[in-house]
Amino acid sequence: MFYFLDIDIMHHYAQITIGRFILKKLIFALLIITPLFCTSTELPSEFENNLIYLTPKLNDGTTVKFFTDTGGGWNAISKELSEKYQWKIESRETEDGVIKVTDMPQFDKSAWIPIAGLNNWWAGQLQVVPRREISSSNELDGTLGGRWHAEKIIDFNYLDKSITILSRLPETDNFSEVPLGFQKNELGNYTLGFPSINISVDGVTIPMLFDTGASAWPSNEALEQLNLSGEKVATSFITASIFDNWVRSHPEWTVIEKACLLSKQSMIRVPELKIANKVVGPVWFTRREDNNFHQFMSSMMDKQIDGALGGSALKYLRVIVDYPNERAWVKNDLK
């Protein structure tokens, strides 16, 4: 059936159609241009002994303190906090039984952090557990592991003690590029989001886990040698076989026996190491039995690793981790 329309009506609808077309083009342009202006969001954080804690605030002003750990598998928040604010809690089936999960809280816009990566089993949610399971000292409200960091571009700036989410890479002329590796599932998504990264010590390449959460509980002697205070400090880990070889090959390198009160393992002071073409040091490494990394951690990585690169080395650096493009950009000065 055909209708004959008045020419003025046709002209009116044509104007509407053109207007909608222009509006769509304008919205599309804004979506492209906006990231050029909104390139970064610095997150509320605290750096304690070269470990990173995020400190967002709820709408009532309460600070929620999360431990951040690129080498950790857990995204969790305390049961006590969840019950206090009556957040919706769901049950999920796992291989180990039923667990409780909740969404990331709604934070105040002035002190906000993003949700976790979505393309994984957790789908951005947090496990709800008693606070004592998150921290024996009960000082933490939650923890954010590898899958929180995944799918983001994150600027870990140990030099000025800040952590920033980027919408795109900044100028990287003064940075050195280093490839990262990730274990992925059949869909091409990260399994746990644990990055592997190569370092070099004495000219030997050593594959490592990039691990902002690598921690030790140092003895009094270790605290004095590290020139730190507190119960928990950042460290880096190395397998016993490499540690013992360093001890034999370099009797001049300082070793502290039973330096970690928790593991009873020793620490060694490595004068320098290389990441990309950046040389940093000295770096303290804590000894770990080989199977901790060759079997356990390597089963969750893209390849076998020999240790974990943590805050005892990263403290000298600004590292931009581009998870989507599996690259890190490293520099060791403020310029």
Summary of the structure (lengths in Angstrom):
residues: 335
radius of gyration: 24.2
end to end distance: 72.4
largest distance: 97.1
contacts: 1040
relative contact order: 0.15
helix: 23%
strand: 33%
